Amino acid sequence: MDATVKKKSGIAAIWKICPLRHIVLLVSLLLTGFHLYLRKNESLAEKVSEVFIRPALRLMARYTAHLPFSLAEALIAAAVLGLLSYTVFCIYRMAKGKGRLASLYKMLVTPLVLAFLVYALFSSLWGAFFYIDDFAETSGLESGPVSTEQLAAVTEYFAALANEYSVQVQRNENGVCSTDRAEVLEKSARIYDNAESLYPRLEGEDVPVKGIFFSKIMSYLDFTGFFFPITGEANVNMDFPPSQFAATVAHEISHQRGVAREQEANFVAVLASLESGDADYCYSAALLAYTHLGNALHSADYSEWQRIYGTLNDHVLRDFAADRAYWQQFETPVQEVSNSFYEGFLHSYDQELGLKSYGACVDLLVNYYYDEAVKKD
Protein backbone atom coordinates (compact mmCIF):
# COMPACT_ATOMS: atom_id res chain seq x y z
CA MET A 1 0.00 0.00 0.00
CA ASP A 2 2.78 2.41 0.93
CA ALA A 3 4.68 1.57 -2.26
CA THR A 4 1.58 2.34 -4.36
CA VAL A 5 1.10 5.67 -2.64
CA LYS A 6 4.74 6.55 -3.23
CA LYS A 7 4.47 5.56 -6.90
CA LYS A 8 1.41 7.73 -7.38
CA SER A 9 2.99 10.64 -5.62
CA GLY A 10 6.09 10.24 -7.85
CA ILE A 11 4.02 10.41 -11.04
CA ALA A 12 2.10 13.36 -9.65
CA ALA A 13 5.35 15.13 -8.82
CA ILE A 14 6.65 14.64 -12.35
CA TRP A 15 3.34 15.85 -13.79
CA LYS A 16 3.53 19.03 -11.69
CA ILE A 17 6.97 19.93 -13.06
CA CYS A 18 5.45 21.04 -16.36
CA PRO A 19 1.73 20.10 -16.63
CA LEU A 20 1.12 22.12 -19.79
CA ARG A 21 3.84 20.24 -21.66
CA HIS A 22 2.38 16.93 -20.52
CA ILE A 23 -1.09 17.94 -21.70
CA VAL A 24 0.27 18.97 -25.09
CA LEU A 25 2.12 15.65 -25.32
CA LEU A 26 -1.01 13.65 -24.51
CA VAL A 27 -3.09 15.58 -27.05
CA SER A 28 -0.37 15.07 -29.66
CA LEU A 29 -0.32 11.34 -28.99
CA LEU A 30 -4.13 11.18 -29.29
CA LEU A 31 -4.06 13.04 -32.62
CA THR A 32 -1.30 10.78 -33.91
CA GLY A 33 -3.26 7.73 -32.75
CA PHE A 34 -6.32 8.90 -34.65
CA HIS A 35 -4.18 9.43 -37.75
CA LEU A 36 -2.82 5.89 -37.44
CA TYR A 37 -6.40 4.63 -37.27
CA LEU A 38 -7.27 6.55 -40.46
CA ARG A 39 -4.40 4.82 -42.26
CA LYS A 40 -6.35 1.55 -41.99
CA ASN A 41 -9.72 3.02 -42.97
CA GLU A 42 -9.56 4.60 -46.42
CA SER A 43 -13.24 5.53 -46.61
CA LEU A 44 -13.08 7.35 -43.26
CA ALA A 45 -9.81 9.03 -44.25
CA GLU A 46 -11.47 10.26 -47.45
CA LYS A 47 -14.45 11.60 -45.51
CA VAL A 48 -12.26 13.34 -42.92
CA SER A 49 -10.15 14.91 -45.65
CA GLU A 50 -13.18 16.24 -47.53
CA VAL A 51 -15.16 17.42 -44.50
CA PHE A 52 -12.34 18.78 -42.35
CA ILE A 53 -8.83 18.78 -43.80
CA ARG A 54 -9.37 20.36 -47.24
CA PRO A 55 -11.64 23.15 -45.87
CA ALA A 56 -9.19 23.79 -43.02
CA LEU A 57 -6.23 24.08 -45.38
CA ARG A 58 -8.13 26.39 -47.71
CA LEU A 59 -9.23 28.58 -44.80
CA MET A 60 -5.68 28.89 -43.47
CA ALA A 61 -4.30 29.58 -46.95
CA ARG A 62 -6.87 32.35 -47.44
CA TYR A 63 -6.00 34.13 -44.19
CA THR A 64 -2.22 33.67 -44.21
CA ALA A 65 -2.17 35.04 -47.78
CA HIS A 66 -2.77 38.50 -46.29
CA LEU A 67 0.61 38.37 -44.55
CA PRO A 68 3.49 39.85 -46.58
CA PHE A 69 5.84 37.17 -45.19
CA SER A 70 5.83 33.44 -44.64
CA LEU A 71 4.19 32.68 -41.32
CA ALA A 72 5.62 29.17 -41.61
CA GLU A 73 9.15 30.54 -41.73
CA ALA A 74 8.43 32.87 -38.80
CA LEU A 75 7.10 29.98 -36.69
CA ILE A 76 10.08 27.76 -37.51
CA ALA A 77 12.53 30.56 -36.68
CA ALA A 78 10.70 31.33 -33.45
CA ALA A 79 10.74 27.65 -32.45
CA VAL A 80 14.47 27.30 -33.11
CA LEU A 81 15.38 30.52 -31.28
CA GLY A 82 12.97 29.73 -28.47
CA LEU A 83 14.41 26.25 -27.92
CA LEU A 84 17.98 27.57 -27.94
CA SER A 85 17.15 30.36 -25.51
CA TYR A 86 15.24 28.03 -23.22
CA THR A 87 18.10 25.51 -23.21
CA VAL A 88 20.57 28.25 -22.23
CA PHE A 89 18.19 29.39 -19.49
CA CYS A 90 17.85 25.86 -18.10
CA ILE A 91 21.61 25.34 -18.14
CA TYR A 92 22.03 28.66 -16.29
CA ARG A 93 19.52 27.61 -13.62
CA MET A 94 21.24 24.26 -13.17
CA ALA A 95 24.61 25.97 -12.86
CA LYS A 96 23.16 28.17 -10.11
CA GLY A 97 21.90 25.09 -8.33
CA LYS A 98 18.23 26.11 -8.62
CA GLY A 99 15.96 23.11 -9.21
CA ARG A 100 18.54 21.17 -11.17
CA LEU A 101 16.50 18.02 -11.73
CA ALA A 102 13.36 19.93 -12.68
CA SER A 103 15.31 22.17 -15.04
CA LEU A 104 17.02 19.19 -16.64
CA TYR A 105 13.70 17.41 -17.10
CA LYS A 106 12.10 20.48 -18.69
CA MET A 107 15.10 21.03 -20.95
CA LEU A 108 14.89 17.45 -22.23
CA VAL A 109 11.13 17.13 -22.51
CA THR A 110 10.44 20.48 -24.24
CA PRO A 111 11.96 19.63 -27.67
CA LEU A 112 10.40 16.16 -27.44
CA VAL A 113 6.95 17.64 -26.85
CA LEU A 114 7.44 20.15 -29.67
CA ALA A 115 8.49 17.37 -32.06
CA PHE A 116 5.43 15.28 -31.17
CA LEU A 117 3.15 18.30 -31.55
CA VAL A 118 4.50 19.22 -34.99
CA TYR A 119 4.26 15.62 -36.21
CA ALA A 120 0.73 15.31 -34.84
CA LEU A 121 -0.35 18.52 -36.59
CA PHE A 122 1.27 17.44 -39.85
CA SER A 123 -0.45 14.07 -39.59
CA SER A 124 -3.82 15.63 -38.81
CA LEU A 125 -3.68 18.31 -41.51
CA TRP A 126 -1.75 16.45 -44.20
CA GLY A 127 -1.05 12.80 -43.48
CA ALA A 128 -4.48 11.48 -44.46
CA PHE A 129 -3.86 12.48 -48.10
CA PHE A 130 -1.25 9.72 -48.35
CA TYR A 131 -3.91 7.09 -47.59
CA ILE A 132 -6.81 8.08 -49.82
CA ASP A 133 -7.23 7.52 -53.54
CA ASP A 134 -4.34 9.24 -55.29
CA PHE A 135 -4.78 12.05 -57.79
CA ALA A 136 -4.03 9.85 -60.81
CA GLU A 137 -6.65 7.29 -59.81
CA THR A 138 -9.43 9.74 -58.98
CA SER A 139 -8.73 11.74 -62.13
CA GLY A 140 -8.73 8.69 -64.40
CA LEU A 141 -5.10 9.11 -65.47
CA GLU A 142 -3.13 6.19 -66.88
CA SER A 143 0.06 5.48 -64.95
CA GLY A 144 0.97 1.98 -66.07
CA PRO A 145 4.33 0.74 -67.36
CA VAL A 146 5.71 2.28 -70.55
CA SER A 147 8.03 1.03 -73.29
CA THR A 148 11.47 2.43 -74.05
CA GLU A 149 10.15 3.68 -77.39
CA GLN A 150 7.37 5.60 -75.66
CA LEU A 151 9.81 7.00 -73.13
CA ALA A 152 12.14 8.18 -75.90
CA ALA A 153 9.27 9.81 -77.83
CA VAL A 154 8.05 11.83 -74.83
CA THR A 155 11.61 12.74 -73.79
CA GLU A 156 12.19 14.13 -77.28
CA TYR A 157 8.88 15.97 -77.09
CA PHE A 158 9.88 17.78 -73.89
CA ALA A 159 13.37 18.50 -75.22
CA ALA A 160 11.70 20.28 -78.15
CA LEU A 161 9.39 22.15 -75.76
CA ALA A 162 12.36 23.27 -73.68
CA ASN A 163 14.05 24.57 -76.83
CA GLU A 164 10.87 26.35 -77.93
CA TYR A 165 10.26 28.16 -74.65
CA SER A 166 13.93 28.84 -73.92
CA VAL A 167 13.89 31.79 -76.34
CA GLN A 168 10.77 33.27 -74.73
CA VAL A 169 12.17 33.82 -71.23
CA GLN A 170 14.35 36.63 -69.91
CA ARG A 171 18.12 36.02 -70.07
CA ASN A 172 21.19 37.83 -68.75
CA GLU A 173 24.30 38.90 -70.62
CA ASN A 174 25.70 35.36 -70.32
CA GLY A 175 22.63 33.85 -71.94
CA VAL A 176 21.45 32.26 -68.69
CA CYS A 177 17.78 32.39 -67.68
CA SER A 178 17.15 35.38 -65.41
CA THR A 179 13.40 35.17 -64.91
CA ASP A 180 12.18 37.56 -62.20
CA ARG A 181 11.21 35.35 -59.25
CA ALA A 182 8.93 38.04 -57.82
CA GLU A 183 6.94 38.10 -61.06
CA VAL A 184 6.65 34.32 -61.02
CA LEU A 185 5.29 34.45 -57.46
CA GLU A 186 2.85 37.21 -58.41
CA LYS A 187 1.45 35.05 -61.24
CA SER A 188 1.28 31.92 -59.07
CA ALA A 189 -2.19 32.68 -57.67
CA ARG A 190 -3.84 32.04 -61.06
CA ILE A 191 -1.48 29.51 -62.60
CA TYR A 192 -3.82 26.56 -61.88
CA ASP A 193 -6.95 28.07 -63.46
CA ASN A 194 -6.86 25.95 -66.62
CA ALA A 195 -5.74 22.81 -64.79
CA GLU A 196 -8.71 23.18 -62.42
CA SER A 197 -11.08 23.11 -65.39
CA LEU A 198 -9.57 19.82 -66.55
CA TYR A 199 -9.33 18.25 -63.10
CA PRO A 200 -11.69 19.71 -60.44
CA ARG A 201 -9.75 17.92 -57.70
CA LEU A 202 -7.05 20.57 -58.17
CA GLU A 203 -9.36 23.38 -57.10
CA GLY A 204 -8.08 25.53 -54.26
CA GLU A 205 -7.54 29.03 -52.99
CA ASP A 206 -6.07 31.42 -55.56
CA VAL A 207 -3.30 32.68 -53.30
CA PRO A 208 0.34 33.41 -54.17
CA VAL A 209 3.22 31.22 -53.04
CA LYS A 210 5.46 32.71 -50.34
CA GLY A 211 9.19 33.34 -50.82
CA ILE A 212 11.50 32.34 -47.95
CA PHE A 213 13.81 35.00 -46.47
CA PHE A 214 16.44 32.53 -45.24
CA SER A 215 16.62 30.79 -48.60
CA LYS A 216 20.35 30.13 -48.45
CA ILE A 217 19.75 27.91 -45.42
CA MET A 218 17.19 25.98 -47.46
CA SER A 219 19.81 25.41 -50.16
CA TYR A 220 22.22 23.99 -47.59
CA LEU A 221 19.42 21.62 -46.56
CA ASP A 222 18.79 20.75 -50.24
CA PHE A 223 15.24 22.14 -50.22
CA THR A 224 13.76 24.18 -53.06
CA GLY A 225 10.36 24.52 -51.42
CA PHE A 226 7.95 23.08 -48.89
CA PHE A 227 4.25 23.07 -48.06
CA PHE A 228 3.48 23.85 -44.42
CA PRO A 229 0.01 22.48 -43.57
CA ILE A 230 -0.02 24.12 -40.13
CA THR A 231 -0.37 27.52 -41.83
CA GLY A 232 -1.66 26.37 -45.23
CA GLU A 233 1.24 28.11 -47.00
CA ALA A 234 3.25 26.97 -50.00
CA ASN A 235 6.82 28.24 -49.61
CA VAL A 236 9.77 28.39 -52.00
CA ASN A 237 13.51 28.96 -51.88
CA MET A 238 14.33 32.34 -53.51
CA ASP A 239 18.01 31.67 -54.13
CA PHE A 240 18.40 28.77 -56.57
CA PRO A 241 18.56 29.30 -60.39
CA PRO A 242 15.47 30.95 -61.94
CA SER A 243 15.11 28.36 -64.73
CA GLN A 244 13.90 25.78 -62.20
CA PHE A 245 11.95 28.23 -60.05
CA ALA A 246 8.48 28.36 -61.66
CA ALA A 247 8.10 24.56 -61.76
CA THR A 248 8.99 24.43 -58.07
CA VAL A 249 6.28 27.02 -57.36
CA ALA A 250 3.76 24.91 -59.28
CA HIS A 251 4.91 21.80 -57.40
CA GLU A 252 4.30 23.38 -53.99
CA ILE A 253 0.87 24.63 -55.09
CA SER A 254 -0.06 21.04 -55.95
CA HIS A 255 0.68 20.06 -52.34
CA GLN A 256 -1.39 23.01 -51.13
CA ARG A 257 -4.28 21.61 -53.17
CA GLY A 258 -4.09 18.14 -51.68
CA VAL A 259 -1.70 16.26 -53.98
CA ALA A 260 0.48 14.56 -51.37
CA ARG A 261 2.58 12.06 -53.29
CA GLU A 262 5.77 13.58 -54.65
CA GLN A 263 5.66 11.81 -58.01
CA GLU A 264 2.16 13.09 -58.66
CA ALA A 265 3.06 16.59 -57.47
CA ASN A 266 5.80 16.77 -60.09
CA PHE A 267 3.44 15.58 -62.81
CA VAL A 268 0.74 18.05 -61.74
CA ALA A 269 3.32 20.87 -61.70
CA VAL A 270 4.20 20.10 -65.33
CA LEU A 271 0.56 19.77 -66.34
CA ALA A 272 -0.61 22.99 -64.66
CA SER A 273 2.36 24.98 -65.93
CA LEU A 274 1.90 23.90 -69.55
CA GLU A 275 -1.86 24.43 -69.41
CA SER A 276 -1.29 27.98 -68.10
CA GLY A 277 0.46 28.98 -71.30
CA ASP A 278 2.80 31.30 -69.40
CA ALA A 279 6.28 31.17 -70.93
CA ASP A 280 8.16 31.23 -67.60
CA TYR A 281 6.10 28.35 -66.21
CA CYS A 282 6.11 26.39 -69.50
CA TYR A 283 9.88 26.60 -69.85
CA SER A 284 10.53 25.58 -66.25
CA ALA A 285 8.02 22.72 -66.53
CA ALA A 286 9.64 21.48 -69.74
CA LEU A 287 13.03 21.40 -67.98
CA LEU A 288 11.54 19.54 -65.01
CA ALA A 289 9.85 16.95 -67.24
CA TYR A 290 12.90 16.52 -69.46
CA THR A 291 15.12 15.99 -66.40
CA HIS A 292 13.00 13.13 -65.06
CA LEU A 293 12.40 11.59 -68.47
CA GLY A 294 16.02 12.02 -69.52
CA ASN A 295 17.32 10.37 -66.37
CA ALA A 296 15.04 7.38 -66.99
CA LEU A 297 16.02 7.17 -70.67
CA HIS A 298 19.72 7.43 -69.80
CA SER A 299 19.38 4.12 -67.94
CA ALA A 300 17.00 2.48 -70.42
CA ASP A 301 18.65 3.42 -73.74
CA TYR A 302 21.83 5.46 -73.55
CA SER A 303 22.21 5.95 -77.30
CA GLU A 304 18.69 7.40 -77.59
CA TRP A 305 19.33 9.64 -74.59
CA GLN A 306 22.56 10.84 -76.22
CA ARG A 307 20.79 11.57 -79.51
CA ILE A 308 18.00 13.58 -77.83
CA TYR A 309 20.41 15.38 -75.52
CA GLY A 310 22.24 16.53 -78.65
CA THR A 311 19.10 18.36 -79.80
CA LEU A 312 19.04 20.71 -76.80
CA ASN A 313 19.96 24.27 -77.74
CA ASP A 314 22.63 26.42 -76.07
CA HIS A 315 20.08 28.26 -73.88
CA VAL A 316 18.90 25.01 -72.29
CA LEU A 317 22.43 23.68 -71.85
CA ARG A 318 23.56 26.92 -70.16
CA ASP A 319 20.65 26.73 -67.74
CA PHE A 320 21.40 23.12 -66.86
CA ALA A 321 25.06 24.06 -66.31
CA ALA A 322 24.09 27.00 -64.07
CA ASP A 323 21.83 24.72 -62.03
CA ARG A 324 24.58 22.11 -61.55
CA ALA A 325 27.12 24.75 -60.57
CA TYR A 326 24.77 26.25 -58.01
CA TRP A 327 23.98 23.00 -56.21
CA GLN A 328 27.55 21.71 -56.22
CA GLN A 329 28.52 24.35 -53.66
CA PHE A 330 26.02 22.89 -51.18
CA GLU A 331 27.15 19.26 -51.37
CA THR A 332 28.00 18.91 -47.69
CA PRO A 333 27.24 16.44 -44.85
CA VAL A 334 24.47 18.83 -43.79
CA GLN A 335 22.70 18.17 -47.09
CA GLU A 336 23.09 14.41 -46.63
CA VAL A 337 21.57 14.57 -43.14
CA SER A 338 18.71 16.72 -44.42
CA ASN A 339 17.95 14.25 -47.23
CA SER A 340 18.08 11.31 -44.81
CA PHE A 341 15.69 13.09 -42.45
CA TYR A 342 13.22 13.91 -45.23
CA GLU A 343 13.41 10.38 -46.61
CA GLY A 344 12.61 9.12 -43.12
CA PHE A 345 9.67 11.53 -42.98
CA LEU A 346 8.31 10.12 -46.26
CA HIS A 347 8.80 6.57 -44.99
CA SER A 348 6.79 7.41 -41.86
CA TYR A 349 3.79 7.90 -44.17
CA ASP A 350 4.47 4.57 -45.94
CA GLN A 351 5.96 6.29 -49.00
CA GLU A 352 8.28 3.37 -49.63
CA LEU A 353 10.09 4.96 -52.58
CA GLY A 354 11.30 7.77 -50.32
CA LEU A 355 13.13 10.46 -52.25
CA LYS A 356 13.24 8.14 -55.29
CA SER A 357 9.51 8.73 -55.70
CA TYR A 358 10.40 12.03 -57.39
CA GLY A 359 11.36 9.95 -60.44
CA ALA A 360 8.16 7.93 -60.47
CA CYS A 361 6.31 10.72 -62.33
CA VAL A 362 7.89 9.38 -65.53
CA ASP A 363 5.09 6.85 -66.11
CA LEU A 364 2.45 9.56 -65.69
CA LEU A 365 4.24 11.92 -68.07
CA VAL A 366 4.73 9.29 -70.76
CA ASN A 367 1.16 7.99 -70.59
CA TYR A 368 -0.33 11.49 -70.60
CA TYR A 369 1.83 13.12 -73.29
CA TYR A 370 2.66 10.18 -75.57
CA ASP A 371 -0.18 10.75 -78.07
CA GLU A 372 0.72 14.44 -78.30
CA ALA A 373 4.40 13.57 -78.74
CA VAL A 374 3.58 11.20 -81.61
CA LYS A 375 1.45 13.86 -83.31
CA LYS A 376 4.33 16.32 -83.11
CA ASP A 377 6.51 13.84 -85.02
Secondary structure by P-SEA (a helix, b strand, c coil): caaaaaaaaaaaaaaaccaaaaaaaaaaaaaaaaaaaaaacaaaaaaaaaacaaaaaaaaaaaaccccccaaaaaaaaaaaaaaaaaaaaaaaaaaccaaaaaaaaaaaaaaaaaaaaaaaaaaaccccccccccccccccccccccaaaaaaaaaaaaaaaaaacccccccccccccccaaaaaaaccccaaaaaaacccccccbbbbbbbcaaaaaaaacccccccccccbbbbbccccccccaaaaaaaaaaaaccccaaaaaaaaaaaaaaaccaaaaaaaaaaaaaaaaaaaaaccaaaaaaaaaaccaaaaaaaaaaaaaacccccaaaaaaaaaaaaaaaaacccccccccccaaaaaaaacaaaaaaac
